[in-house]
């Protein structure tokens, strides 16, 4: 069945009962552990700081849990006072680090206030069979490798570090992107005092946040238009095809030709209005000649005047058209003024 609760601390009843049931008089060797034939669960101890608990820590504990069959994994975590004196300031407090590790699925028990260096008393108290850690030597003022005695006794098993991820790498990433995280936390409601920055710095960063918000909104609008561009073009093409098809159904080729023929004469008359009426044709003219004259010879709109014909007896002169300027130059006899 899957575990549904966090790992107990070493001073809690569940962990105490499990420890008391362990027959530590029957020591387990590395050969027995590897063979998988052991009279009881193998108690493996892994220790560390586990600040900003991450996948590298989880992988190390997973390896320790799977070193041998039937492993009971105990994890020791140093408190803040010891850690700050040996390694420097941590991001998380000791309580936060305890809680982070005890919720890892591979852990069976947590030891708070773990020592920096292990001794026989501590190992016997917690009934530890093997100590799991990476094989890199960890030196102190008194020793080049604090795990050297346990390696000599055959009680040390090595785990592998996960390359590319560590607490130091995460802290370096935060320091590198300090401005980004400060702006983010200010936007989430943190004050300048919470972030240990000045009043002016707070106002400057808030202004930068507003500028970034405007940039992001503009970028989103552009991206939205870019995503919808193909759909808009496709819909426009579809609508245009529907419009053309509807137009052709109403005004096909034959209908357009008929409309053009009916309106051609009206268009031509609008562009070129007819002149004065043409005098009646002589009796000798045939209907065919008159029709050809009407069709082939357009009226002379700008003609100054025409000679009188035999049918103009009622008028002394017959003029097809003349301007007001020409009128004063004409005499009753029809001659031009000098």
BAVORO-252870 format. One record per residue (C-alpha): x, y, z; residue in one letter. Coordinates in Angstrom, 2 decimals. Last residue first. Example, Ala and Ser with C-alpha at 12.3 -4.5 7.8 and 13.67 -1.06 7.14 Angstrom:
BAVORO-252870
+---------+---------+---------+------+
!      xx !      yy !      zz ! resn !
+---------+---------+---------+------+
!   13.67 !   -1.06 !    7.14 !    s !
!   12.30 !   -4.50 !    7.80 !    a !
+---------+---------+---------+------+
END
This chain:
BAVORO-252870
+---------+---------+---------+------+
!      xx !      yy !      zz ! resn !
+---------+---------+---------+------+
!  -16.66 !   93.40 !  -92.02 !    x !
!  -19.85 !   91.70 !  -91.07 !    x !
!  -20.45 !   88.24 !  -92.50 !    x !
!  -23.11 !   87.67 !  -95.16 !    x !
!  -26.50 !   86.10 !  -94.55 !    x !
!  -28.52 !   88.85 !  -96.24 !    x !
!  -29.93 !   89.85 !  -92.85 !    x !
!  -26.33 !   90.38 !  -91.73 !    x !
!  -24.29 !   87.91 !  -89.56 !    x !
!  -21.34 !   88.99 !  -87.47 !    x !
!  -23.38 !   89.62 !  -84.38 !    x !
!  -24.53 !   86.01 !  -84.20 !    x !
!  -21.10 !   84.42 !  -84.24 !    x !
!  -20.36 !   85.32 !  -80.61 !    x !
!  -23.67 !   83.94 !  -79.45 !    x !
!  -22.64 !   80.52 !  -80.82 !    x !
!  -23.88 !   78.81 !  -83.87 !    x !
!  -25.94 !   75.74 !  -84.69 !    x !
!  -27.87 !   74.19 !  -87.54 !    x !
!  -28.53 !   77.50 !  -89.22 !    x !
!  -31.23 !   77.89 !  -91.81 !    x !
!  -31.57 !   81.42 !  -93.23 !    x !
!  -34.46 !   83.30 !  -94.66 !    x !
!  -36.85 !   80.93 !  -92.93 !    x !
!  -40.23 !   79.96 !  -94.39 !    x !
!  -38.63 !   78.84 !  -97.62 !    x !
!  -36.26 !   76.44 !  -95.85 !    x !
!  -37.18 !   73.26 !  -97.79 !    x !
!  -35.09 !   74.22 ! -100.80 !    x !
!  -32.03 !   74.28 !  -98.62 !    x !
!  -30.27 !   77.03 !  -96.79 !    x !
!  -26.58 !   76.71 !  -96.31 !    x !
!  -25.42 !   75.48 !  -92.85 !    x !
!  -23.96 !   77.40 !  -89.92 !    x !
!  -21.15 !   77.42 !  -87.38 !    x !
!  -20.88 !   73.65 !  -86.96 !    x !
!  -19.95 !   72.70 !  -83.36 !    x !
!  -22.52 !   69.94 !  -82.80 !    x !
!  -22.24 !   68.38 !  -86.17 !    x !
!  -24.65 !   65.46 !  -85.84 !    x !
!  -23.13 !   62.00 !  -86.14 !    x !
!  -22.92 !   60.46 !  -89.59 !    x !
!  -23.05 !   56.66 !  -89.69 !    x !
!  -26.31 !   55.66 !  -88.02 !    x !
!  -28.58 !   58.55 !  -88.90 !    x !
!  -27.09 !   58.86 !  -92.37 !    x !
!  -27.43 !   55.13 !  -92.95 !    x !
!  -31.07 !   55.35 !  -91.94 !    x !
!  -31.62 !   58.27 !  -94.29 !    x !
!  -29.89 !   56.49 !  -97.16 !    x !
!  -32.00 !   53.37 !  -96.59 !    x !
!  -35.16 !   55.42 !  -96.53 !    x !
!  -34.28 !   56.77 !  -99.90 !    x !
!  -33.21 !   60.28 ! -100.75 !    x !
!  -34.71 !   61.60 ! -103.94 !    x !
!  -37.41 !   63.35 ! -102.04 !    x !
!  -34.76 !   65.46 ! -100.33 !    x !
!  -33.93 !   64.76 !  -96.67 !    x !
!  -35.49 !   66.72 !  -93.91 !    x !
!  -33.17 !   69.09 !  -92.14 !    x !
!  -30.94 !   67.67 !  -89.31 !    x !
!  -32.04 !   68.54 !  -85.79 !    x !
!  -29.61 !   70.55 !  -83.65 !    x !
!  -26.85 !   68.58 !  -81.76 !    x !
!  -27.02 !   65.21 !  -79.90 !    x !
!  -25.55 !   64.86 !  -76.34 !    x !
!  -22.15 !   63.04 !  -76.18 !    x !
!  -21.39 !   61.34 !  -72.78 !    x !
!  -25.00 !   61.04 !  -71.68 !    x !
!  -26.02 !   59.98 !  -75.17 !    x !
!  -23.33 !   57.27 !  -75.17 !    x !
!  -24.40 !   55.96 !  -71.75 !    x !
!  -28.03 !   55.83 !  -72.76 !    x !
!  -27.15 !   54.02 !  -75.98 !    x !
!  -25.07 !   51.42 !  -74.09 !    x !
!  -27.71 !   50.82 !  -71.37 !    x !
!  -29.76 !   48.16 !  -73.08 !    x !
!  -26.76 !   46.46 !  -74.64 !    x !
!  -24.89 !   46.36 !  -71.34 !    x !
!  -27.86 !   44.97 !  -69.41 !    x !
!  -28.32 !   42.24 !  -72.04 !    x !
!  -24.64 !   41.28 !  -71.88 !    x !
!  -24.73 !   41.17 !  -68.05 !    x !
!  -27.81 !   38.91 !  -68.16 !    x !
!  -26.18 !   36.55 !  -70.64 !    x !
!  -22.96 !   36.30 !  -68.59 !    x !
!  -24.73 !   35.76 !  -65.29 !    x !
!  -26.04 !   38.50 !  -63.05 !    x !
!  -28.03 !   36.98 !  -60.20 !    x !
!  -26.21 !   33.64 !  -60.06 !    x !
!  -22.92 !   35.33 !  -60.88 !    x !
!  -23.30 !   37.71 !  -57.95 !    x !
!  -24.15 !   34.89 !  -55.56 !    x !
!  -21.05 !   32.95 !  -56.64 !    x !
!  -18.85 !   36.03 !  -56.31 !    x !
!  -20.18 !   36.78 !  -52.82 !    x !
!  -19.74 !   33.18 !  -51.67 !    x !
!  -16.17 !   33.19 !  -52.96 !    x !
!  -15.47 !   36.46 !  -51.13 !    x !
!  -16.90 !   35.06 !  -47.90 !    x !
!  -14.66 !   31.97 !  -48.11 !    x !
!  -11.58 !   34.05 !  -48.90 !    x !
!  -12.31 !   36.34 !  -45.95 !    x !
!  -12.83 !   33.34 !  -43.66 !    x !
!   -9.49 !   31.84 !  -44.73 !    x !
!   -7.72 !   35.18 !  -44.27 !    x !
!   -9.18 !   35.63 !  -40.79 !    x !
!   -8.28 !   32.05 !  -39.81 !    x !
!   -4.70 !   32.52 !  -41.02 !    x !
!   -4.33 !   35.77 !  -39.09 !    x !
!   -5.83 !   34.46 !  -35.86 !    x !
!   -2.51 !   33.28 !  -34.39 !    x !
!   -0.71 !   36.44 !  -35.47 !    x !
!   -3.46 !   38.62 !  -34.06 !    x !
!   -3.21 !   36.80 !  -30.75 !    x !
!    0.59 !   37.08 !  -30.77 !    x !
!    0.37 !   40.83 !  -31.40 !    x !
!   -2.14 !   41.26 !  -28.57 !    x !
!   -0.02 !   39.11 !  -26.25 !    x !
!    3.08 !   41.18 !  -27.05 !    x !
!    1.24 !   44.39 !  -26.29 !    x !
!    0.02 !   43.00 !  -22.97 !    x !
!    3.53 !   41.81 !  -22.09 !    x !
!    5.04 !   45.19 !  -22.91 !    x !
!    2.43 !   46.97 !  -20.80 !    x !
!    3.08 !   44.62 !  -17.88 !    x !
!    6.83 !   45.15 !  -18.25 !    x !
!    6.36 !   48.90 !  -18.05 !    x !
!    4.21 !   48.55 !  -14.95 !    x !
!    6.82 !   46.33 !  -13.29 !    x !
!    9.54 !   48.86 !  -14.11 !    x !
!    7.50 !   51.51 !  -12.30 !    x !
!    7.22 !   49.20 !   -9.30 !    x !
!   10.98 !   48.70 !   -9.40 !    x !
!   11.66 !   52.42 !   -9.31 !    x !
!    9.19 !   52.98 !   -6.49 !    x !
!   10.78 !   50.18 !   -4.41 !    x !
!   14.29 !   51.43 !   -5.11 !    x !
!   13.27 !   54.87 !   -3.88 !    x !
!   11.89 !   53.44 !   -0.65 !    x !
!   15.05 !   51.43 !   -0.01 !    x !
!   15.36 !   47.63 !   -0.19 !    x !
!   15.29 !   44.97 !    2.54 !    x !
!   12.75 !   42.73 !    0.76 !    x !
!   10.27 !   42.74 !    3.65 !    x !
!   10.99 !   46.43 !    4.29 !    x !
!   10.28 !   47.32 !    0.67 !    x !
!    6.89 !   45.65 !    1.03 !    x !
!    5.68 !   42.35 !   -0.40 !    x !
!    2.33 !   42.45 !   -2.22 !    x !
!    2.73 !   40.04 !   -5.12 !    x !
!    3.99 !   42.74 !   -7.47 !    x !
!    6.75 !   43.52 !   -4.97 !    x !
!    7.64 !   39.83 !   -4.97 !    x !
!    7.95 !   39.71 !   -8.76 !    x !
!    9.98 !   42.89 !   -8.96 !    x !
!   12.40 !   41.55 !   -6.34 !    x !
!   12.60 !   38.22 !   -8.19 !    x !
!   13.50 !   39.90 !  -11.48 !    x !
!   16.03 !   42.22 !   -9.88 !    x !
!   17.86 !   39.32 !   -8.17 !    x !
!   18.25 !   37.24 !  -11.33 !    x !
!   21.94 !   36.48 !  -10.74 !    x !
!   21.48 !   36.19 !   -6.98 !    x !
!   18.59 !   33.74 !   -7.44 !    x !
!   20.59 !   31.64 !   -9.91 !    x !
!   23.56 !   31.57 !   -7.56 !    x !
!   21.27 !   30.32 !   -4.76 !    x !
!   19.98 !   27.56 !   -7.04 !    x !
!   23.50 !   26.51 !   -8.04 !    x !
!   24.63 !   26.47 !   -4.40 !    x !
!   21.67 !   24.24 !   -3.48 !    x !
!   22.73 !   21.79 !   -6.15 !    x !
!   21.78 !   20.81 !   -9.70 !    x !
!   24.03 !   20.34 !  -12.73 !    x !
!   25.31 !   16.89 !  -11.88 !    x !
!   23.24 !   14.66 !   -9.61 !    x !
!   25.64 !   13.26 !   -7.00 !    x !
!   26.19 !    9.51 !   -6.82 !    x !
!   25.81 !    7.36 !   -3.70 !    x !
!   28.59 !    5.54 !   -1.87 !    x !
!   28.18 !    2.91 !    0.84 !    x !
!   30.13 !    3.16 !    4.11 !    x !
!   30.09 !    0.53 !    6.87 !    x !
!   33.14 !   -1.43 !    5.75 !    x !
!   35.05 !   -0.48 !    8.89 !    x !
!   37.65 !    1.53 !    6.95 !    x !
!   34.93 !    3.43 !    5.10 !    x !
!   33.38 !    4.21 !    8.44 !    x !
!   36.62 !    5.72 !    9.75 !    x !
!   37.11 !    7.77 !    6.52 !    x !
!   33.69 !    9.41 !    6.62 !    x !
!   34.92 !   12.67 !    8.16 !    x !
!   37.54 !   13.01 !    5.44 !    x !
!   40.63 !   15.18 !    5.79 !    x !
!   40.26 !   15.26 !    9.55 !    x !
!   40.77 !   17.59 !   12.49 !    x !
!   40.04 !   20.97 !   10.91 !    x !
!   37.34 !   19.38 !    8.76 !    x !
!   37.32 !   17.55 !    5.44 !    x !
!   34.56 !   16.02 !    3.37 !    x !
!   36.04 !   13.56 !    0.86 !    x !
!   33.82 !   13.03 !   -2.22 !    x !
!   32.32 !    9.51 !   -2.11 !    x !
!   28.68 !   10.59 !   -2.01 !    x !
!   26.88 !    9.55 !    1.15 !    x !
!   25.29 !    6.45 !    2.67 !    x !
!   26.21 !    5.20 !    6.15 !    x !
!   25.57 !    1.53 !    6.85 !    x !
!   24.18 !   -0.62 !    9.69 !    x !
!   22.85 !    2.12 !   11.97 !    x !
!   21.27 !    1.10 !   15.28 !    x !
!   20.20 !    4.67 !   16.14 !    x !
!   21.94 !    4.62 !   19.52 !    x !
!   24.80 !    2.47 !   18.19 !    x !
!   25.68 !    4.96 !   15.42 !    x !
!   25.50 !    7.90 !   17.82 !    x !
!   27.72 !    6.22 !   20.38 !    x !
!   30.19 !    5.04 !   17.75 !    x !
!   30.78 !    8.56 !   16.40 !    x !
!   29.38 !   10.56 !   13.54 !    x !
!   30.68 !   13.95 !   12.47 !    x !
!   28.50 !   17.01 !   11.77 !    x !
!   25.97 !   15.83 !   14.37 !    x !
!   22.23 !   15.53 !   13.62 !    x !
!   19.94 !   18.04 !   15.32 !    x !
!   16.82 !   16.26 !   14.03 !    x !
!   16.81 !   12.58 !   13.02 !    x !
!   14.14 !   11.77 !   10.44 !    x !
!   12.72 !    8.29 !    9.73 !    x !
!   11.42 !    6.23 !    6.80 !    x !
!   12.50 !    8.42 !    3.86 !    x !
!   11.90 !    7.37 !    0.22 !    x !
!    8.59 !    9.23 !   -0.12 !    x !
!   10.07 !   12.62 !    0.72 !    x !
!    7.75 !   14.40 !    3.17 !    x !
!   10.26 !   14.08 !    6.03 !    x !
!   12.78 !   15.97 !    3.91 !    x !
!   10.83 !   19.21 !    3.53 !    x !
!    9.62 !   19.20 !    7.14 !    x !
!   13.12 !   18.96 !    8.55 !    x !
!   14.38 !   21.66 !    6.22 !    x !
!   11.58 !   24.03 !    7.18 !    x !
!   12.26 !   23.44 !   10.88 !    x !
!   15.98 !   24.04 !   10.34 !    x !
!   15.32 !   27.35 !    8.62 !    x !
!   15.52 !   27.68 !    4.86 !    x !
!   17.95 !   29.91 !    2.97 !    x !
!   21.00 !   28.70 !    4.85 !    x !
!   23.85 !   30.75 !    6.24 !    x !
!   27.34 !   29.30 !    6.25 !    x !
!   28.95 !   25.87 !    6.11 !    x !
!   30.35 !   24.96 !    9.50 !    x !
!   29.12 !   27.67 !   11.87 !    x !
!   25.88 !   28.23 !    9.98 !    x !
!   25.19 !   24.48 !    9.86 !    x !
!   25.80 !   23.93 !   13.56 !    x !
!   23.49 !   26.75 !   14.64 !    x !
!   20.87 !   25.96 !   12.00 !    x !
!   20.34 !   22.28 !   12.91 !    x !
!   21.90 !   19.36 !   11.06 !    x !
!   19.66 !   16.79 !    9.34 !    x !
!   19.94 !   12.99 !    9.80 !    x !
!   18.02 !   10.74 !    7.42 !    x !
!   17.14 !    7.13 !    8.32 !    x !
!   16.24 !    4.72 !    5.51 !    x !
!   14.94 !    1.21 !    6.34 !    x !
!   16.13 !   -1.00 !    3.48 !    x !
!   14.57 !   -4.34 !    2.44 !    x !
!   16.69 !   -5.06 !   -0.64 !    x !
!   19.97 !   -3.19 !   -0.93 !    x !
!   21.18 !    0.13 !   -2.29 !    x !
!   17.63 !    1.12 !   -3.27 !    x !
!   16.84 !    3.45 !   -0.35 !    x !
!   20.28 !    5.09 !   -0.60 !    x !
!   19.78 !    5.69 !   -4.31 !    x !
!   16.38 !    7.26 !   -3.70 !    x !
!   17.90 !    9.46 !   -0.98 !    x !
!   20.49 !   10.77 !   -3.45 !    x !
!   17.81 !   11.29 !   -6.09 !    x !
!   15.69 !   13.32 !   -3.68 !    x !
!   18.63 !   15.55 !   -2.75 !    x !
!   19.43 !   16.22 !   -6.40 !    x !
!   15.74 !   16.78 !   -7.09 !    x !
!   15.54 !   19.69 !   -4.69 !    x !
!   15.31 !   20.53 !   -0.97 !    x !
!   16.18 !   24.22 !   -0.62 !    x !
!   18.62 !   23.36 !    2.17 !    x !
!   19.11 !   19.62 !    2.63 !    x !
!   21.84 !   19.99 !    5.27 !    x !
!   23.11 !   16.41 !    5.14 !    x !
!   22.92 !   12.90 !    6.52 !    x !
!   22.15 !    9.43 !    5.19 !    x !
!   21.75 !    6.40 !    7.49 !    x !
!   20.92 !    2.89 !    6.31 !    x !
!   19.13 !    0.38 !    8.54 !    x !
!   18.89 !   -2.98 !    6.77 !    x !
!   15.58 !   -4.67 !    7.55 !    x !
!   15.90 !   -7.93 !    9.50 !    x !
!   17.42 !  -11.44 !    9.29 !    x !
!   19.26 !  -10.60 !    6.02 !    x !
!   19.60 !  -12.53 !    2.77 !    x !
!   19.61 !   -9.93 !   -0.01 !    x !
!   23.04 !  -11.01 !   -1.25 !    x !
!   24.27 !   -7.42 !   -1.26 !    x !
!   23.30 !   -6.91 !    2.37 !    x !
!   24.95 !  -10.16 !    3.46 !    x !
!   28.19 !   -9.21 !    1.70 !    x !
!   28.14 !   -5.70 !    3.19 !    x !
!   27.86 !   -7.21 !    6.67 !    x !
!   24.79 !   -7.19 !    8.90 !    x !
!   25.29 !   -7.31 !   12.64 !    x !
!   22.92 !   -9.46 !   14.66 !    x !
!   23.16 !   -7.77 !   18.01 !    x !
!   21.13 !   -4.91 !   16.53 !    x !
!   17.90 !   -6.84 !   16.91 !    x !
!   15.48 !   -4.16 !   15.65 !    x !
!   12.18 !   -4.14 !   17.55 !    x !
!   13.37 !   -1.26 !   19.72 !    x !
!   14.12 !    0.86 !   16.64 !    x !
!   10.66 !    0.32 !   15.14 !    x !
!    9.04 !    1.22 !   18.47 !    x !
!   11.09 !    4.40 !   18.80 !    x !
!   10.23 !    5.47 !   15.23 !    x !
!    6.50 !    5.06 !   15.85 !    x !
!    6.65 !    6.67 !   19.27 !    x !
!    8.33 !    9.91 !   18.13 !    x !
!   11.94 !   10.70 !   19.08 !    x !
!   13.40 !    9.68 !   15.69 !    x !
!   10.99 !   11.93 !   13.80 !    x !
!    8.28 !   10.17 !   11.83 !    x !
!    8.15 !   10.02 !    8.00 !    x !
!    5.14 !   11.77 !    6.50 !    x !
!    1.76 !   10.12 !    5.97 !    x !
!   -0.20 !    8.25 !    3.29 !    x !
!    2.34 !    5.64 !    2.22 !    x !
!    1.17 !    3.54 !   -0.71 !    x !
!    0.00 !    0.00 !    0.00 !    x !
+---------+---------+---------+------+
END
